[in-house]
């Protein structure tokens, strides 16, 4: 039931935000008063895809997913630990 949501969420994350993040990084990296590298967001996407290929949009995906996996795992571990502690306290009070 819950395992089907994980691949769907990962694909939504990688397909929708990676392109925007790549464009944002390129636009933020411009120097004020310097030459204009792109004519806007769509032009930036086209130029990145043409010059560097589609893999350019996925740079840094693996470290980002590893970081998210570790922090999410730690959150679930802490939640389960806390839930078990409270459950044992509750059970001992009602015995």
ZILIN-V773027 format. One line per field, one symbol per residue. ss: DSSP state (@ for helix, = for strand, . for the rest). phi: phi as a letter, one per 30 degrees, with the letter a starting at -180 (. if undefined). burial: 1 if it has 9 or more other C-alpha atoms within 8 Angstrom, else 0. Layout:
ss: ???
phi: ???
burial: ???
This chain:
ss: ..@@@@@@@@@@@@@@@@@@@@@@@@@@............@@@@@@@@@@@@.@@@@@..@@@@@@@@@@@@@@@@@@@@@@@@@@@@@@@@@..
phi: .ddddddddddddddccdddddddddddddceiddddbckddddeddddddciddddcdiddddddddddddddddddddeddddddddddddcc
burial: 00000000000111001110011000000100000000000011100110000001010000000000000000000000000000000000000
